[in-house]
Amino acid sequence: MKRKALPTVAAPDPDQIMMAGVAPVSVGERLGWLAEQPMQPRREQRPLDIGFWDPMRNQIEMF
């Protein structure tokens, strides 16, 4: 299994200026934001179509 390449930080561009009162997003702030996001599955989930949750099954017959 190949590992993903580590992201690199670009050198500051002298042609860009920073607005007063604005700071770049730090790595800690970005990681905190990612930790607050709801968990998402890594792959598409298959529907649970067996047993009680089967849409083709008549659930009335179970009771």
Backbone as XML, in Angstrom:
<?xml version="1.0"?>
<chain id="A" units="angstrom">
  <residue number="1" name="MET">
    <atom name="N" x="0.837" y="-1.162" z="0.000"/>
    <atom name="CA" x="0.000" y="0.000" z="0.000"/>
    <atom name="C" x="0.895" y="1.243" z="0.000"/>
  </residue>
  <residue number="2" name="LYS">
    <atom name="N" x="0.644" y="2.139" z="-0.935"/>
    <atom name="CA" x="1.438" y="3.352" z="-1.007"/>
    <atom name="C" x="0.911" y="4.378" z="-0.018"/>
  </residue>
  <residue number="3" name="ARG">
    <atom name="N" x="1.824" y="5.115" z="0.552"/>
    <atom name="CA" x="1.431" y="6.192" z="1.455"/>
    <atom name="C" x="1.213" y="7.463" z="0.669"/>
  </residue>
  <residue number="4" name="LYS">
    <atom name="N" x="0.339" y="8.296" z="1.196"/>
    <atom name="CA" x="0.097" y="9.574" z="0.554"/>
    <atom name="C" x="1.300" y="10.480" z="0.765"/>
  </residue>
  <residue number="5" name="ALA">
    <atom name="N" x="1.558" y="11.323" z="-0.216"/>
    <atom name="CA" x="2.654" y="12.273" z="-0.091"/>
    <atom name="C" x="2.281" y="13.323" z="0.947"/>
  </residue>
  <residue number="6" name="LEU">
    <atom name="N" x="3.241" y="13.694" z="1.780"/>
    <atom name="CA" x="2.983" y="14.708" z="2.795"/>
    <atom name="C" x="2.790" y="16.064" z="2.141"/>
  </residue>
  <residue number="7" name="PRO">
    <atom name="N" x="1.842" y="16.845" z="2.647"/>
    <atom name="CA" x="1.650" y="18.178" z="2.067"/>
    <atom name="C" x="2.836" y="19.076" z="2.400"/>
  </residue>
  <residue number="8" name="THR">
    <atom name="N" x="3.150" y="19.938" z="1.473"/>
    <atom name="CA" x="4.255" y="20.873" z="1.695"/>
    <atom name="C" x="3.693" y="22.273" z="1.896"/>
  </residue>
  <residue number="9" name="VAL">
    <atom name="N" x="4.413" y="23.055" z="2.666"/>
    <atom name="CA" x="4.010" y="24.428" z="2.930"/>
    <atom name="C" x="4.770" y="25.321" z="1.956"/>
  </residue>
  <residue number="10" name="ALA">
    <atom name="N" x="4.006" y="26.102" z="1.214"/>
    <atom name="CA" x="4.633" y="26.986" z="0.230"/>
    <atom name="C" x="5.317" y="28.151" z="0.935"/>
  </residue>
  <residue number="11" name="ALA">
    <atom name="N" x="6.398" y="28.599" z="0.357"/>
    <atom name="CA" x="7.105" y="29.761" z="0.908"/>
    <atom name="C" x="6.230" y="30.999" z="0.742"/>
  </residue>
  <residue number="12" name="PRO">
    <atom name="N" x="6.316" y="31.952" z="1.674"/>
    <atom name="CA" x="5.492" y="33.155" z="1.547"/>
    <atom name="C" x="5.819" y="33.923" z="0.270"/>
  </residue>
  <residue number="13" name="ASP">
    <atom name="N" x="4.783" y="34.390" z="-0.392"/>
    <atom name="CA" x="4.937" y="35.134" z="-1.638"/>
    <atom name="C" x="5.124" y="36.615" z="-1.303"/>
  </residue>
  <residue number="14" name="PRO">
    <atom name="N" x="6.226" y="37.224" z="-1.694"/>
    <atom name="CA" x="6.436" y="38.627" z="-1.356"/>
    <atom name="C" x="5.467" y="39.563" z="-2.080"/>
  </residue>
  <residue number="15" name="ASP">
    <atom name="N" x="4.803" y="39.094" z="-3.147"/>
    <atom name="CA" x="3.871" y="39.946" z="-3.871"/>
    <atom name="C" x="2.500" y="40.007" z="-3.191"/>
  </residue>
  <residue number="16" name="GLN">
    <atom name="N" x="2.249" y="39.123" z="-2.231"/>
    <atom name="CA" x="0.971" y="39.137" z="-1.530"/>
    <atom name="C" x="1.134" y="39.868" z="-0.203"/>
  </residue>
  <residue number="17" name="ILE">
    <atom name="N" x="0.100" y="40.612" z="0.177"/>
    <atom name="CA" x="0.136" y="41.314" z="1.450"/>
    <atom name="C" x="-0.993" y="40.798" z="2.321"/>
  </residue>
  <residue number="18" name="MET">
    <atom name="N" x="-0.836" y="40.967" z="3.642"/>
    <atom name="CA" x="-1.839" y="40.517" z="4.594"/>
    <atom name="C" x="-2.632" y="41.722" z="5.067"/>
  </residue>
  <residue number="19" name="MET">
    <atom name="N" x="-3.949" y="41.572" z="5.104"/>
    <atom name="CA" x="-4.800" y="42.652" z="5.597"/>
    <atom name="C" x="-4.576" y="42.825" z="7.092"/>
  </residue>
  <residue number="20" name="ALA">
    <atom name="N" x="-4.742" y="44.042" z="7.569"/>
    <atom name="CA" x="-4.572" y="44.312" z="8.994"/>
    <atom name="C" x="-5.657" y="43.575" z="9.782"/>
  </residue>
  <residue number="21" name="GLY">
    <atom name="N" x="-5.269" y="42.916" z="10.872"/>
    <atom name="CA" x="-6.221" y="42.212" z="11.720"/>
    <atom name="C" x="-6.568" y="40.817" z="11.240"/>
  </residue>
  <residue number="22" name="VAL">
    <atom name="N" x="-5.971" y="40.344" z="10.171"/>
    <atom name="CA" x="-6.248" y="39.016" z="9.632"/>
    <atom name="C" x="-4.989" y="38.176" z="9.766"/>
  </residue>
  <residue number="23" name="ALA">
    <atom name="N" x="-5.146" y="36.976" z="10.298"/>
    <atom name="CA" x="-4.008" y="36.067" z="10.450"/>
    <atom name="C" x="-4.276" y="34.814" z="9.628"/>
  </residue>
  <residue number="24" name="PRO">
    <atom name="N" x="-3.242" y="34.190" z="9.110"/>
    <atom name="CA" x="-3.459" y="32.950" z="8.360"/>
    <atom name="C" x="-3.972" y="31.847" z="9.292"/>
  </residue>
  <residue number="25" name="VAL">
    <atom name="N" x="-4.673" y="30.898" z="8.717"/>
    <atom name="CA" x="-5.211" y="29.778" z="9.492"/>
    <atom name="C" x="-4.055" y="28.866" z="9.888"/>
  </residue>
  <residue number="26" name="SER">
    <atom name="N" x="-3.968" y="28.591" z="11.183"/>
    <atom name="CA" x="-2.879" y="27.742" z="11.658"/>
    <atom name="C" x="-3.245" y="26.267" z="11.476"/>
  </residue>
  <residue number="27" name="VAL">
    <atom name="N" x="-2.247" y="25.426" z="11.591"/>
    <atom name="CA" x="-2.475" y="23.989" z="11.464"/>
    <atom name="C" x="-3.389" y="23.508" z="12.588"/>
  </residue>
  <residue number="28" name="GLY">
    <atom name="N" x="-3.208" y="24.036" z="13.793"/>
    <atom name="CA" x="-4.038" y="23.646" z="14.926"/>
    <atom name="C" x="-5.496" y="24.028" z="14.713"/>
  </residue>
  <residue number="29" name="GLU">
    <atom name="N" x="-5.746" y="25.215" z="14.171"/>
    <atom name="CA" x="-7.116" y="25.634" z="13.887"/>
    <atom name="C" x="-7.751" y="24.751" z="12.818"/>
  </residue>
  <residue number="30" name="ARG">
    <atom name="N" x="-6.983" y="24.412" z="11.800"/>
    <atom name="CA" x="-7.501" y="23.554" z="10.734"/>
    <atom name="C" x="-7.820" y="22.154" z="11.265"/>
  </residue>
  <residue number="31" name="LEU">
    <atom name="N" x="-6.934" y="21.595" z="12.104"/>
    <atom name="CA" x="-7.183" y="20.269" z="12.668"/>
    <atom name="C" x="-8.368" y="20.297" z="13.630"/>
  </residue>
  <residue number="32" name="GLY">
    <atom name="N" x="-8.513" y="21.375" z="14.387"/>
    <atom name="CA" x="-9.662" y="21.508" z="15.271"/>
    <atom name="C" x="-10.959" y="21.557" z="14.495"/>
  </residue>
  <residue number="33" name="TRP">
    <atom name="N" x="-10.961" y="22.270" z="13.383"/>
    <atom name="CA" x="-12.159" y="22.346" z="12.542"/>
    <atom name="C" x="-12.495" y="20.975" z="11.979"/>
  </residue>
  <residue number="34" name="LEU">
    <atom name="N" x="-11.475" y="20.233" z="11.522"/>
    <atom name="CA" x="-11.716" y="18.895" z="10.982"/>
    <atom name="C" x="-12.251" y="17.950" z="12.055"/>
  </residue>
  <residue number="35" name="ALA">
    <atom name="N" x="-11.760" y="18.095" z="13.304"/>
    <atom name="CA" x="-12.217" y="17.222" z="14.389"/>
    <atom name="C" x="-13.669" y="17.504" z="14.747"/>
  </residue>
  <residue number="36" name="GLU">
    <atom name="N" x="-14.153" y="18.722" z="14.528"/>
    <atom name="CA" x="-15.533" y="19.072" z="14.859"/>
    <atom name="C" x="-16.528" y="18.631" z="13.789"/>
  </residue>
  <residue number="37" name="GLN">
    <atom name="N" x="-16.059" y="18.264" z="12.616"/>
    <atom name="CA" x="-16.957" y="17.870" z="11.531"/>
    <atom name="C" x="-17.520" y="16.483" z="11.804"/>
  </residue>
  <residue number="38" name="PRO">
    <atom name="N" x="-18.758" y="16.210" z="11.364"/>
    <atom name="CA" x="-19.320" y="14.870" z="11.560"/>
    <atom name="C" x="-18.527" y="13.827" z="10.770"/>
  </residue>
  <residue number="39" name="MET">
    <atom name="N" x="-18.482" y="12.636" z="11.331"/>
    <atom name="CA" x="-17.737" y="11.561" z="10.677"/>
    <atom name="C" x="-18.445" y="11.144" z="9.396"/>
  </residue>
  <residue number="40" name="GLN">
    <atom name="N" x="-17.698" y="10.883" z="8.358"/>
    <atom name="CA" x="-18.224" y="10.449" z="7.074"/>
    <atom name="C" x="-17.613" y="9.092" z="6.739"/>
  </residue>
  <residue number="41" name="PRO">
    <atom name="N" x="-18.385" y="8.211" z="6.104"/>
    <atom name="CA" x="-17.811" y="6.916" z="5.716"/>
    <atom name="C" x="-16.758" y="7.104" z="4.620"/>
  </residue>
  <residue number="42" name="ARG">
    <atom name="N" x="-15.773" y="6.247" z="4.628"/>
    <atom name="CA" x="-14.714" y="6.341" z="3.616"/>
    <atom name="C" x="-15.171" y="5.811" z="2.261"/>
  </residue>
  <residue number="43" name="ARG">
    <atom name="N" x="-16.109" y="4.862" z="2.285"/>
    <atom name="CA" x="-16.664" y="4.305" z="1.047"/>
    <atom name="C" x="-18.167" y="4.487" z="1.068"/>
  </residue>
  <residue number="44" name="GLU">
    <atom name="N" x="-18.772" y="4.348" z="-0.105"/>
    <atom name="CA" x="-20.222" y="4.414" z="-0.190"/>
    <atom name="C" x="-20.811" y="3.215" z="0.533"/>
  </residue>
  <residue number="45" name="GLN">
    <atom name="N" x="-21.812" y="3.456" z="1.362"/>
    <atom name="CA" x="-22.419" y="2.393" z="2.152"/>
    <atom name="C" x="-23.481" y="1.660" z="1.346"/>
  </residue>
  <residue number="46" name="ARG">
    <atom name="N" x="-23.528" y="0.349" z="1.506"/>
    <atom name="CA" x="-24.563" y="-0.450" z="0.856"/>
    <atom name="C" x="-25.814" y="-0.386" z="1.712"/>
  </residue>
  <residue number="47" name="PRO">
    <atom name="N" x="-26.993" y="-0.382" z="1.086"/>
    <atom name="CA" x="-28.227" y="-0.343" z="1.881"/>
    <atom name="C" x="-28.441" y="-1.660" z="2.620"/>
  </residue>
  <residue number="48" name="LEU">
    <atom name="N" x="-29.037" y="-1.565" z="3.801"/>
    <atom name="CA" x="-29.351" y="-2.747" z="4.581"/>
    <atom name="C" x="-30.717" y="-3.252" z="4.121"/>
  </residue>
  <residue number="49" name="ASP">
    <atom name="N" x="-30.736" y="-4.220" z="3.230"/>
    <atom name="CA" x="-31.991" y="-4.698" z="2.646"/>
    <atom name="C" x="-32.307" y="-6.128" z="3.079"/>
  </residue>
  <residue number="50" name="ILE">
    <atom name="N" x="-32.020" y="-6.433" z="4.321"/>
    <atom name="CA" x="-32.348" y="-7.754" z="4.844"/>
    <atom name="C" x="-33.176" y="-7.597" z="6.116"/>
  </residue>
  <residue number="51" name="GLY">
    <atom name="N" x="-33.933" y="-8.593" z="6.458"/>
    <atom name="CA" x="-34.655" y="-8.600" z="7.711"/>
    <atom name="C" x="-35.716" y="-7.529" z="7.796"/>
  </residue>
  <residue number="52" name="PHE">
    <atom name="N" x="-35.791" y="-6.865" z="8.917"/>
    <atom name="CA" x="-36.838" y="-5.883" z="9.201"/>
    <atom name="C" x="-36.771" y="-4.681" z="8.268"/>
  </residue>
  <residue number="53" name="TRP">
    <atom name="N" x="-35.575" y="-4.334" z="7.776"/>
    <atom name="CA" x="-35.397" y="-3.132" z="6.968"/>
    <atom name="C" x="-35.584" y="-3.375" z="5.470"/>
  </residue>
  <residue number="54" name="ASP">
    <atom name="N" x="-35.915" y="-4.573" z="5.078"/>
    <atom name="CA" x="-36.097" y="-4.891" z="3.667"/>
    <atom name="C" x="-37.366" y="-4.203" z="3.148"/>
  </residue>
  <residue number="55" name="PRO">
    <atom name="N" x="-37.254" y="-3.272" z="2.187"/>
    <atom name="CA" x="-38.446" y="-2.560" z="1.719"/>
    <atom name="C" x="-39.419" y="-3.479" z="0.972"/>
  </residue>
  <residue number="56" name="MET">
    <atom name="N" x="-38.971" y="-4.597" z="0.442"/>
    <atom name="CA" x="-39.850" y="-5.498" z="-0.306"/>
    <atom name="C" x="-40.608" y="-6.444" z="0.628"/>
  </residue>
  <residue number="57" name="ARG">
    <atom name="N" x="-40.248" y="-6.453" z="1.891"/>
    <atom name="CA" x="-40.876" y="-7.370" z="2.830"/>
    <atom name="C" x="-42.123" y="-6.713" z="3.434"/>
  </residue>
  <residue number="58" name="ASN">
    <atom name="N" x="-43.152" y="-7.474" z="3.616"/>
    <atom name="CA" x="-44.359" y="-6.982" z="4.246"/>
    <atom name="C" x="-44.155" y="-7.058" z="5.754"/>
  </residue>
  <residue number="59" name="GLN">
    <atom name="N" x="-43.939" y="-5.908" z="6.400"/>
    <atom name="CA" x="-43.643" y="-5.915" z="7.832"/>
    <atom name="C" x="-44.861" y="-6.292" z="8.673"/>
  </residue>
  <residue number="60" name="ILE">
    <atom name="N" x="-46.065" y="-6.172" z="8.130"/>
    <atom name="CA" x="-47.267" y="-6.516" z="8.883"/>
    <atom name="C" x="-47.268" y="-7.997" z="9.214"/>
  </residue>
  <residue number="61" name="GLU">
    <atom name="N" x="-46.733" y="-8.842" z="8.323"/>
    <atom name="CA" x="-46.772" y="-10.286" z="8.566"/>
    <atom name="C" x="-45.892" y="-10.688" z="9.734"/>
  </residue>
  <residue number="62" name="MET">
    <atom name="N" x="-44.990" y="-9.811" z="10.160"/>
    <atom name="CA" x="-44.098" y="-10.139" z="11.277"/>
    <atom name="C" x="-44.836" y="-10.035" z="12.614"/>
  </residue>
  <residue number="63" name="PHE">
    <atom name="N" x="-45.949" y="-9.301" z="12.664"/>
    <atom name="CA" x="-46.628" y="-9.065" z="13.949"/>
    <atom name="C" x="-47.872" y="-9.836" z="14.042"/>
  </residue>
</chain>
